[in-house]
């Protein structure tokens, strides 16, 4: 579990670095790692705290690295497996809620984390498997709409 999470952080760092600075740039590694630790890690830990099982998917990781190399903002290095349907809405929402909280806190303390947190939460809310939005949409279309509304308000208010 820990090795997979560390690999996910490393892959997310590479993808963020590629989007912000380009793969070959020597600049920005500290910023990219910081964003991975502040945006990606709490998102995944939120799922894990609610009972999800974190898994790395090599195909998603390779696709993410290729697309971010092409400067297309697609990052999906791993996913959370939900071994049971019990509390799946709470488990799937936890990562997105963590990113919303980080963005709200960042408005007042660290503006650099606001936009990446919102983009990561927004892209995870798409209702496609294996993204969080798929499970949220499947269990509660109203819950999905509330989270989407909150994210849209935050994005548009920037």
Secondary structure, 3 states (H helix, E strand, C coil): CHHHHHHHHHHHHHHHHHHHHCCCCCCCHHHHHHHHHHHHHHHHHHHHHCCCEEEECHHHHHHHHHHHHCCCCCCCCEEEECCCCCCHHHHHHHHHHHHHHHHHHHHHCCCHHHHHHHHHHHHHCCCCCCCHHHHHHHHCHHHHHHHHHHHHHHHHCC
